[in-house]
Amino acid sequence: MRWKQRYKCKLCGHVFQNKSRQKKIEITNLWNEYCFWKQNYSELSEKYKVTVKTIQKKLDEYEFIPPFVLPTEIILLMDTTYFWEFWIMVFKDYKSKKVINYKLVKNENNTDYKNWVKELQDSWWIIKAIVCV
């Protein structure tokens, strides 16, 4: 309550204070910085001037929706990357640089790669080549 502006109504004498005027953190920007710009919790908390716990809560609230990409001929890039607590398997088109799909997995294995390639082929993707990075 300290160090906040207070107001007093001249008619009735009621004293009140305005809500905190913190900047709203856009969750999409936060997610992009965390995933694509490789910022960790402490770096993000310093940037946005909030606690690490707040950053964790905001990132947990975010629901990633992969971009919609029409099936065409592609050169498929596949990779699995470890992010602190989980593995993410990513499938990307070489030409357009767009992510076709992704999947959270327990570890990297050939079975998951084969199943996802088959699923892409069943979804009308024409795979000209596969590059597993």
C-alpha positions as CSV (number, residue, x, y, z in Angstrom):
1,M,0.0,0.0,0.0
2,R,2.9,2.3,0.6
3,W,4.3,4.5,-2.2
4,K,1.1,4.4,-4.3
5,Q,-0.9,7.5,-5.3
6,R,-4.1,8.0,-3.2
7,Y,-7.1,10.0,-4.1
8,K,-9.8,11.6,-2.0
9,C,-13.4,12.3,-3.2
10,K,-14.2,16.0,-2.5
11,L,-17.9,15.2,-2.2
12,C,-18.0,12.3,0.2
13,G,-14.4,12.2,1.5
14,H,-13.8,8.5,0.4
15,V,-10.1,7.7,0.0
16,F,-9.0,5.2,-2.6
17,Q,-6.0,4.4,-4.7
18,N,-5.5,3.5,-8.3
19,K,-4.6,0.0,-9.3
20,S,-0.9,-0.7,-10.0
21,R,0.1,0.6,-13.4
22,Q,2.5,-2.1,-14.4
23,K,3.2,-2.7,-18.1
24,K,1.3,-5.7,-19.4
25,I,3.6,-8.4,-20.7
26,E,2.5,-9.8,-24.1
27,I,2.7,-13.6,-23.7
28,T,3.5,-14.1,-27.4
29,N,6.5,-11.8,-27.3
30,L,7.7,-13.5,-24.1
31,W,7.3,-17.0,-25.7
32,N,9.2,-15.9,-28.8
33,E,12.1,-14.5,-26.7
34,Y,12.2,-17.6,-24.6
35,C,12.1,-20.1,-27.5
36,F,13.6,-18.4,-30.5
37,W,16.0,-15.8,-28.9
38,K,17.1,-18.3,-26.2
39,Q,16.4,-16.0,-23.2
40,N,16.3,-17.7,-19.9
41,Y,14.0,-17.0,-17.0
42,S,16.4,-14.7,-15.1
43,E,17.2,-12.6,-18.3
44,L,13.5,-12.2,-19.0
45,S,12.7,-11.3,-15.4
46,E,15.3,-8.5,-15.5
47,K,14.1,-7.2,-18.8
48,Y,10.4,-7.0,-17.8
49,K,11.2,-6.2,-14.1
50,V,9.1,-9.0,-12.7
51,T,10.1,-12.1,-10.7
52,V,11.2,-15.4,-12.2
53,K,8.1,-17.0,-10.9
54,T,5.9,-14.5,-12.8
55,I,7.8,-15.4,-16.0
56,Q,7.3,-19.1,-15.4
57,K,3.6,-18.6,-14.8
58,K,3.2,-16.5,-18.0
59,L,5.1,-19.1,-20.1
60,D,3.0,-21.9,-18.6
61,E,-0.2,-20.0,-19.6
62,Y,0.9,-19.7,-23.2
63,E,-0.6,-22.2,-25.8
64,F,1.5,-22.4,-28.9
65,I,-0.5,-22.8,-32.1
66,P,1.7,-23.8,-35.0
67,P,1.2,-21.8,-38.2
68,F,-1.1,-23.4,-40.8
69,V,0.9,-24.5,-43.9
70,L,-0.6,-26.0,-47.0
71,P,0.8,-29.4,-48.1
72,T,3.3,-29.1,-51.0
73,E,6.6,-30.5,-52.1
74,I,9.2,-30.0,-49.4
75,I,12.7,-30.8,-48.4
76,L,12.1,-31.9,-44.8
77,L,14.4,-30.8,-42.0
78,M,14.0,-32.8,-38.8
79,D,15.7,-32.3,-35.4
80,T,15.1,-32.9,-31.7
81,T,16.4,-30.4,-29.2
82,Y,16.6,-30.5,-25.5
83,F,15.1,-27.5,-23.6
84,W,16.0,-27.7,-19.9
85,E,13.2,-30.1,-18.9
86,F,11.8,-31.5,-22.1
87,W,12.6,-32.6,-25.7
88,I,11.0,-31.0,-28.7
89,M,11.0,-32.7,-32.1
90,V,10.7,-30.1,-34.9
91,F,9.8,-30.6,-38.6
92,K,10.5,-27.7,-40.9
93,D,10.5,-27.0,-44.6
94,Y,13.9,-26.0,-46.0
95,K,12.6,-23.7,-48.7
96,S,10.0,-21.7,-46.9
97,K,11.8,-22.0,-43.5
98,K,8.3,-22.6,-41.9
99,V,7.7,-25.1,-39.1
100,I,5.4,-27.8,-40.4
101,N,4.9,-29.5,-37.1
102,Y,6.5,-30.1,-33.7
103,K,6.0,-32.7,-30.9
104,L,7.1,-32.9,-27.3
105,V,8.9,-36.3,-26.8
106,K,10.6,-38.1,-24.0
107,N,13.8,-38.6,-26.0
108,E,15.1,-38.7,-29.5
109,N,14.5,-42.0,-31.3
110,N,14.1,-43.2,-34.9
111,T,10.6,-44.6,-34.3
112,D,9.1,-41.1,-33.7
113,Y,10.9,-39.8,-36.8
114,K,9.5,-42.6,-38.9
115,N,5.9,-42.2,-37.6
116,W,5.9,-38.5,-38.2
117,V,7.3,-38.8,-41.7
118,K,4.5,-41.4,-42.4
119,E,1.9,-39.0,-40.9
120,L,3.2,-36.1,-43.1
121,Q,3.0,-38.3,-46.2
122,D,-0.6,-39.4,-45.2
123,S,-1.4,-35.7,-45.0
124,W,-0.5,-35.1,-48.7
125,W,3.0,-33.7,-48.1
126,I,5.3,-34.6,-51.0
127,I,8.7,-35.2,-49.4
128,K,11.5,-34.8,-51.9
129,A,14.4,-35.2,-49.4
130,I,14.9,-35.6,-45.7
131,V,17.7,-33.9,-43.7
132,C,18.0,-35.0,-40.1
133,V,20.2,-32.3,-38.4
